[in-house]
C-alpha cells in the first residue's frame, strides 16, 4: 500500500513538473518570438542604410559599411552591453513586486549611458585621421567620418533607447516595441530615400535619417511609458534617487558591456586578420558573408536570451527558486529547438546561400565549404545567447565577462590564428577559432548554470531588492 502511494505521489509530482515546464515554454515562447521580431526590425535599420548608400557609388558603400561596423564596435555595442546591466535589478524588482524601482533604475541607466557618450563622440569625429593610420584608404576614411559625425545624435538617442527597451522588456511588454519598430523601419526607409536621393545629401543623408529614426523611436516608447495605464505602477521619473544608484548600475553595466563586446570584437578582429591572408579579397568577402549571416541569426537568438533573462530574474525576485530552475530548462529547450531548425536549414541551403550575396563562383564555392562551420557557429550562438540571458537575469555579468575573455582571447583567437596562418587553413582556420571559442564559452556558462544553487540565488535576489528598500526607509525616517 505504501509503495502504491509512493508511486502515485511520484507520478503526481512528475505531472505537475511536466505541466509547469509546458506552461513555462509557452510563457517564454510568447516573449521570445516578439523580442526576436523587435531585434530583427532594429537590425534592418542599419541594413537599409547600407543598401541605400550602396546605390550611390562604391566609395559611399565602402565608407558607410566601415562606419557602421566601427560605430557598432566602439559605440552602439557598448551602450547595448551596458544596458544589459539593467536586466538584473529591473527584472528582479518586478518579480519582487517593487514596481516603483523599475522607473528609478531605468532613469539611472539613462543618465549613466549619457555620461559615456562624449568620449565616444570624440573618437568618431577623428575617424578620418585614425583610419589611415591602420592602412585604410583616405577617401573611404573621409566618407566614414562624415557618416559617423552625423550619427552622433543617434548615439545619444541610443543612450536613452537602450534602457527604455529593457524597461519594457523587464515587464514583458513587447507588443508596443514591435509596433514602434515597424513604424520606425518604414519611416527610416522613406526618409533615407528622401534625404539621399531627393535632397541629394548622400552619405550624410543616410546618417541623418538613422538619427531621426532613433529619436522618433525614443519619443514613441517614452510617450507610451508615460501615458499607458500598463505602466502606472512603474512610471519613469528622474529624481535624486536615480543619481544615488549610478555606482551600483556601473558595477553591473561594465561587466555586462565587456561580456557583449568581447565576442563582438573577436569577430571583427577575424575580418581584419583575413585581410592578411593570401587572396585577401576572397577571404574577407567570404568571412564577411559568414559574419553577416551569423549576426542576422543572433538577432533572433537574442529574443530567446531576453526571454530567459526576463523569466529567471522575475522568478528569483519573487523568491521562487524552483520556478527559476524550470525557466532555465524551458529556455534551453527553446534555444536548442531553434538552433537545430536554423542550422539544418542553412546546411540544406548551402549550395544557394552564396548566390544571395555574390555572383562570383569562387565566393559561392567557398561559402559551400564554410557552411558546416557556419551551422555549428549558429548552434553555439543560440546556446550562448540563452546562457548569457540567464547570467544577466541572475546578475552574473562579471562571470560572463571572464568566460568570454578566456574563451575567445586566450583560446579561440590564438587557435584561429594558428590554424589560419601557421597550418594554412586560411579563412576556414580563422572561423574554426571563433567556433571553438563559442563552444568553450557555451560549455563554461552551461557548467556555471548547472551547478547553481537556485535557492541561494533567489535569497540573494530578494536581499538585493529588500535590503536596499530597508536602507532607504531608514534614511527617510
N, C-alpha and C positions, 0 to 999 in steps of 0.2 A: 504493500500500500504506500509505504514511504517512497519507494523507488518510482512508482507511478506518479505520485505527487511531484517529485523532483523533476521527472521528465516533462510533466505538464507545465511546471514553473519555468523550466529551461526553454520550452517551446514558446511560451508566452513572452519571455524576455527577448528571444530571437525575433518574434513577430513585431514587438514594439521597436526593437533596434532597426529592423528592416524597414518598418513603416516610417520611422524617424529619418532614416537615410534617404528614402524615396522623397519624403517631404522636403528635405534639405536640398536634394538635387534639383527639385523644381524651383525652390526659392533662389538658388544660385543661378540656375539657368535663366530665370526671369530677370536677373540683374546682369548676368554676363553678356547675353545677346544684345541688349540695348547699349551697354557700355562699349562693346566691340563696334557697334554701328557708329557711336559717337567718335570713337578713336579713329575709325576709317575715314569718316567725314572730315575730321580735323586734319588728317594726313593729306587728304586730297587738296586742301588749300595750297600747300606748297607744290604739289604736283601740277596744279593748274597754273601757278606762277611760272614754273619751269617750261611747261608746254607753250604758254602764251609768249614768253620771251624767246623760246626756241624758233618761233616762226618769224622773228625779226632777222637774225643772221647768226652765223656760227659763233661770232665773238660774244654776242649777247647771251646765247645759250651757255657758253663756257663760263662767262662771268657770273651769271645767275646760279648755275649749278654749283660752282665753287663757293659762292656767297651763302647759299642755302646750307651747304654742308658745314661751313665754318661757323655760321651763326647758330646752327643747331648745336655743334660741339661746344662752342665757347659760351653760349647764352641760353637758348631755349631748353636744352637738355639739362643744364644745371638748375634752372628755375623749376623744371618739372620734377627733377630729383629732390630738390629741397621741399617742394610742396608735398612730396610723399611722406615727409615727416609729420604732416598734419593728419594723416590717416590714423595714426595710433591714438592721439588724445581725442580726436573728434569721434572716431568710431567707438571707443571705449566709453566716452562720456554719454554718447547717445544710448548705448546699451544699458548704462547705469541709470538712465533717466535724468541725467544732469543736462537738460536740453539747453539751458541758457549759456552753458560753456561753449557750445559749438560756435555761436556767433563771436564770442570773445577770442577763441583760439584762431578762428579764420581771419579776423582783423589783425591779430598778432602776426600771422603768416604773411599777410599782405604788406604790412609795414616792413617786416624783415626782408622780404624779397625785393621791395623797392630800394632798400639800402644797398643791395649788392649790384643793382643795375648801373650806376655811374661808372665804376671801374670797367665793366664790360663795354660800355659805350666808347670809352677811350680807346680800347683795343680795336673796335670796329672802325673808328674814324681813321685809324692809321693802317688799315689793311693794304692800301696802295703802296705804303712804304715797307711793310713787313713781308708781304708775299714774295716780292722779287728776291728777298734775302734767302728764301728757301727754293729758288730756282723757277718761280712762276713767271710767266710772260707778263711784262709790264702793262700791256693793253688789257689783258684779262684781269690783272690785279686792279686796274683803274675801274673797270666795269663792276667788279665785285665790291669795291669800296663804295661806289655810288649806290648800289643796291643796299648795302649794309647800313649806310648812313640814313637812308630814307626808311629803313626798317627799325630804327631806334624807337619811334613811338610804339611799335608793336611789342618791343621788349618790355617797356613799362606797362603796356596793356596786359602782357603775359604775366607780369608780377602780380596783377590783381586777378586775372582769369584763372591761373593755375590753382590758387587756394579756393577760389569760388567754385570750381568744378569739384574739388574734394569735399567742399561743404555740401553740395548737392549729393555727391556720391555716398557720403557717410550716412545720409538719411534715406538711401535707396530711392532718391527722387531723380530718376534717369530720363523720363519722358520729356521734361522741359529742355534738357540738354540735347536730346535727339532733334526736337523741333527747331531749336535755336541753331544747331549745327547745320541743318538742312537749309534754313533761311540764309545763313551766313555763306554757305557754299554757293548758292545761287547769286547772292549779292556780289561775292568775290569774282565770279565768272563775268558778270555784267560790267562791273567797274574795271576789271582788268582789261577787258576788250575796249571799253571806252577810253581809259587813260593811255593804253599802249598804242592803239591804232587810230582812234578818232582824234584824241588830243595830241597824239604823236609824242608822248613823254618817254617812250621806250622803256629801258630797264627801270628808270626812276618811277614810271607809272605803275609797274608791277609791284614795287615795294610799297608805294603809297596805297595801292588797293589792299594789300595784305594788312597794312597798319590800320586802315579804316575798318576792315573786316574784323580785326581783333578787338578794336574798341567797341564796335557795334555788338559783338558777342558779349563783351563785358556789360554793356548797358542793358541788353535783353535779360541776361541772367540776374543782374542786380535788381532790376525792376520786379522781376518775378519773386526774388527772395524777399524784397521789402514789402510787397503788397499781397502776396499769396497767403491765404489762411493756413496752408500746409506748413508754413514756417513761422507761425505765430509764436511758438514757444522757443524757437531757436534764432530769433531775429538778429541780424547783423547790427552791431553797434560799436563804434570806436569809443574807447574810454581809457582811463589811466591803467585799468587792469590789463588792457591789451598790451601796454608797454611793459608791464611787470613780467609777462610771460615770454618776452623776446629771448632771454637767455635759455630758458627751458626749450623753446622751439628750436633754437640753433643746435642744441645738443642732440636732437633727433634729426634735424634737417640736413646738417653737414654729412653725417654718415649715410643718410638716405641718398643725397646727391652723389656722393662718391660711389655708392653701390650701383646707381644707374649709369653714371658717366664712365666708370672703368670699363664696362662691357662695350659701351658705345665707342669710346676712344680706341679700344683694341681693334674694332672692325675698321675704323678709319685708318689706323696705322697699317693694317693689312693692305688696304688700297694703295697707300703711299709706297709701301715696300714693293708692291707689284710693279711699280714703275722702274725699279732697279733690275728687273729680270730681263733675260733675252726676249726680244719681241714684246716690248712693254705695252704697245697699243692693244695687242690681242689680250694679254694677261689682265691689264687694267679694265678693259671693256667687259670681259667675262666675269671678273670678280665684282665689278660694279653691278652687273646684272644679278649676280647671286645675292649681293647685299641689298639691292632694291627689293627682290622677292622676299628675302628674309625680313626686311623692315616692314613691308606691307603685311606679311603674316603676323609679325609681332603686334601690330595694331589690333589684330583680332585676339591674340592670346592675352593681350593686356586686359581685355574685358574680363577674362576668367580670373586673372590675378586680382583685379579690382573687386570682383565678387568675393573672392577668398578673403581679401583684406577686410571688406565690409562685414561679412558674416562672422569671421573669427573675432574681430575687435568688438563687435556688438555683443556676442555671447560672453566673451571674457569680461566686458564691462558690466554685464548683467549678472556675473557670478555663476555662470553655467559651464563648468569645465567639460562635462560630457557632451553638451551641445556643440562646444567649440571643437572637440575632437571629431565629432560627426561631420561638422562643416569642413574640416581639413580633408577627410576621406572623400566627401562629395566633390570637393574642388579638384582633387587628384583624379577622380573618376571622369569628370567632365573634361579635364585637361588632356588625359590620355586618349579619350574618345576623339576629341577634336584633332589631336596630333596625328593619330592613325589615319583619320579621314583625309586631312590635308596632305600629309606626306605620301600617302598612297596615290592620291590624285596627281600630285606633282610627278611622281615616278612614272605613272601611266602616260603622262603628257610630255615626257622628257624630249621626245623627238620633234615636238612642235613648239616647245617652250622658247627656244632660242629665236624662232621666227617672229615672236611677238616684239622682240627688242632689236633685231638686226636681220638684214637680208644677206649678210656675208657668210659664206659657207664655213670658213674656219671658226667663226664665232659660234654659229649654230652647232657645229660638231663638238666644239669644246664644252658647250653648255650640256650636251648629252653626257659627256664624260663626268661633268661636275654634279649632275642631277642626283645620283645616290648620296653623295656627301651633303648636298643641299637638303635632301629629305631627312637625313639624320640631324642636321642642324635645326631644321624646323621642329622636329620632335623634341629635341633638347630645349629649344626656346619655349615651347609650350609648358614643359615641366618647370623650368626656372621662373617663368612668369608667375605661375601659381605659387611656387615656393617662396618667391620674393614677396608676393602679396601677403602670404601667411606671416612672413617676417615683419612686414610693415604693420600688420594687424596686431602683432604681439609686442612690437617695439624693439625688434632685434636688428635695427638698421646697422648698428656697429658690427654685428656678426656678419651680416651680408657684405659689408664693405671689406672686411678682412678676407672673406671667402673669395670675393671677386678679384682682389689683389693677388692672392695666391694662385687662383685657378687660371687667370689669363696672363699675368705678367711674370709669374715665376714658373709657370708650366706651359700654357697654351702658346704664347708668342715665341718663346725660345724654341719650342718644338717645331712650330710652323717655319721659323727661320732656318732651322737645321734641315728640315725636310725640303723646303723650297729652294734653298741656296746650296747647302753642302751636298745633299743627296740628289739634287737636280729634278725634283718633282715640280718645281716652278709654282704656278698659282694653285695647283692642286695641293701641294705640300703646305702652302700658307693657309689654305682653308681648312685642311686637316687639323692644323694647330688651333684654329678657332673652335672647331667641332670638339676637339679634345678638351679645350678649356671649358666649354659649355658642359661637357659630360662631368668633369671634375666639380664644377660649380653646382650642378644639379645633385650630384651624389653627396656632397658635403652638406648642402641645405636640407636634403632629404634625411640625412643622419641626425642633424640637429632637431628636425621636426619629429622624427620617430622616437627620440629619447627625451622628448619634452614632458615635463610633469605639468599637465594641464590644470590640475587643482591649484598648484603653486602659481601658475601664470594668471589664473582668474583672481587669486588673492592679491597678487601684485597690481593687477589692473584696478581692482576696487580700491586698493590703498592709494594708487596714483590719483584717482578721481576724488575720493572722500577725505583723505588726509589733507589734501590741498584745500578742500572746501572748509574743513575744520579750522585750518590756519587762517583762512580769510575771514571766517566768522569771528574768531577770537580777536583779530586785528580790528574788526568793525566795532566790537564791544569795548 
